[in-house]
Amino acid sequence: MGFVIATVFTVALLFNSCESKDQSELLGIDSKVFPQGVAKNFKLYYNEYKENKSELIAVRDTTSLSAILEAQLSEDYQQLIFPYRIFPEGIRLTLIDDDGARTYINADYGKLYVLTSMVDLRGSVLIELPDGSTLETDQLYWDRENDWVFTDRNFKYTNREDNSIMNGKGMDFKRDFTYFNAHQTYGTMVLKEE
C-alpha cells in the first residue's frame, strides 16, 4: 500500500510541475503573438465631423480631412484584448488644420492604440510646422481624441521666424500650437515685446 501511495504522490508532483511550464513550450509551439493582418504602403485618412449651425440658413453638416497617416509597413494586432497597430519601419503623419495648413510628423517607429486613440511615436521624431519651424525629440505621444501632443523626453525647437533654438525636457501642446508648454527649457530664445 505504501508503494502505491508513493507512486500516486510522485505522479501528482510530475503533473503539477508540468502545469507550471508554459503550455506552448511543452507542445513545441512558438508563443509569439502574430499580427492578424499586414499591409504595405499603408495610408489612412482621418476625417473630422463638423456640425454647422445657423438659424438663418440650413447648412449641411460636413466632414473635413484632418490627418493622413502613412507607413511602408503596418501590422494589425486588433485581435488582442488591448488592440493596436504598429508601424515598425517608420511613420509619416500629416496634420491638417481648418485653414488647410499642414504639419508633418516623421518617426522611425509608430504605434496606434485603437481603444485609447493614442499614437506613440519613437526614434528620430521630427515635426515640421507650416511656418518652417521644427521640433525634434526621440519619443512623442499624440492623443487624437483631445488633440494633445506631449513628451517627457529631451527636445529641440527651432523657430524659423527669429532663428532661435530652444532645448528642453518635457513638453505638451495643442495640436494647432495655440497652446505650448515646455516643462524645462534652456538655450537661446528671442522674445518680442508687444
Secondary structure as UniProt FT lines:
FT   HELIX           2..20
FT   HELIX           23..27
FT   STRAND          37..50
FT   STRAND          62..77
FT   TURN            78..79
FT   STRAND          84..87
FT   TURN            88..89
FT   STRAND          91..96
FT   TURN            98..99
FT   STRAND          102..107
FT   STRAND          109..113
FT   TURN            114..117
FT   STRAND          118..128
FT   TURN            130..131
FT   STRAND          134..143
FT   TURN            144..147
FT   STRAND          148..159
FT   TURN            160..163
FT   STRAND          164..174
FT   TURN            175..176
FT   STRAND          180..188
//
